[in-house]
Amino acid sequence: MACEFNVNQIIEATGGKSLSVIAKSFIGVGSDSRVQLENQIFIALRGDKFDAHEFLSQAVANGAKCLIVDKDSAVSAELISQITVILVKDTLTALQDLAKYWRQKITAKVFAITGSNGKTTTKEFAATILRSQFKVHYSRGSYNNHWGVPLTILGISRFHGVAVVEIGMNHPGEITALSKIAKPDVVLCTTVGRSHIGNFNGSIEAVAEAKEEIYLANPEAIKIFNYDNEFTLNMFERVVKLKGTEKTYVYSSFSAGSEVSLRATHLTLDGLRVVGQIGGVKGETQVPVFGRHNVANLMAASCVAIVMKMEPELIWATLSKCHSQWGRGQLVKIENGPTVIFDAYNANPDSMAITIRNTYEIPTSDDGGRKFLVLGEMLELGADTNKYHCELGQLVGDADFDGVWFFGPSYKSFEAGVKSTPFSKTLIVSESYEEPLANKLRSMLNQRDVVVMKGSRGMKLERVMHCWDPQFATTY
């Protein structure tokens, strides 16, 4: 189940007009003509490389009962005779207007999560914990932009008790605009870091200001804060100065008085040993996720559950069900080959540094296991791109891995950084992905080795995985 609309409500929400009315009521909104759309509204969005107006017949063949278009010339007389068609000025605006309309109809408590790092994983962990008590809807993948957020809202049914919505950002004002669609009851910024910093003239303070919109644009919402990040701590202090601590929740590994406080006592490839307190209840558990940075994500998700008044004992019992998703610290065993930590969904200087520290810390097998890195370019870093890649090279060189392959336009800067250190083992650099290099590195590896892959999504590091294991899923 999802959103429910009739023709009159669609016209009221979007300001559109009907070109034909065949079916009068619909359940769900879809934008992908390739999937099942039974009884749904199909909205013809367009992007840089596609225009869904070209696939209206496919959408109808897959069960759509209503088409929302902004080009009446794209709708044939045959389609008009078969299906309800609504003409609007702009289909993206219509999608957002439908979501705003539906948001007013639902009773689910909506959580909105943003952050430079950890927002998608926190969303997944929170949904896992909340599902033990509530009917939960949450953003799939990284549906966190101007079309992903409204589609997520439209996926909430009247029967959901909770919705967890991811809010992305790569320019000022975006979070404010998306907040007007989601109208969240509870808001959270996981961290502020150097993600998309190239869009902010290299200023992390400007990134922080844009992230703070999640709190400023939703003044009546309950607010959750990460006390361990200097920028989110500053946000907390500003909110407390204006409104006091009412309707605020805090998580921290180090500060007393937090609603949730966790730390990892042991790190392996298979997971974390986590201890601490949730809602004042002490506990300890094993969580099958890679990297100490996930402690912050587990704390944030637990804090979400505390806001929903879940019993701390139930939260503790559910933590062990949290696990990594595609491309986010995903553990993959290559047949007759190495173990891979595939963390290639996103990358920035902060998340790269965290990954390298985590990799350095994990133990290898006692019979000669080695550690290798496959790194892709960090995108959207602006004028400081070369500087950041040189610093990354220095960090990698000092960590003394057994082998490294970096590919991307900044390969020379990365190489210069590595060569400024005493690193003397295998170093491979290339301007782009090259399958012969992927095969070369694979030939060097054995079953005792560990390989960590990380890079920005646009670098498509899954190509390396698919080269090594053709059965590996190349989409999330």
Secondary structure, 3 states (H helix, E strand, C coil): CCCEEEHHHHHHHHCCEEEECCCCEEECEECCCCCCCCCCEEECCECCCCEHHHHHHHHHHCCCCEEEECCHHHCCHHHHHHCEEEECCCHHHHHHHHHHHHHCCCCCEEEEEECCCCHHHHHHHHHHHHCCCCCEEECCCCCCCCCHHHHHHHCCCCCCCEEEEECCCCCCCHHHHHHHHHCCCEEEECCCCCCCHHHHCCCHHHHHHHHCHHHHCCCCCEEEEECCCHHHHHHHHHHHHHHCCCCEEEECCCCCCCCEEEEEEEEECCEEEEEEEECCEEEEEEECCCCCCHHHHHHHHHHHHHHCCCCHHHHHHHHCCCCCCCCCCEEEECCCCCEEEEECCCCCHHHHHHHHHHHHHCCCCCCCCCEEEEEECCCCCHHHHHHHHHHHHHHHHHHCCCEEEEECCCHHHHHHHHHCCCCCCEEEEECCCCHHHHHHHHHCCCCCCEEEEECCHHHCCHHHHHHHCCCCCCCC
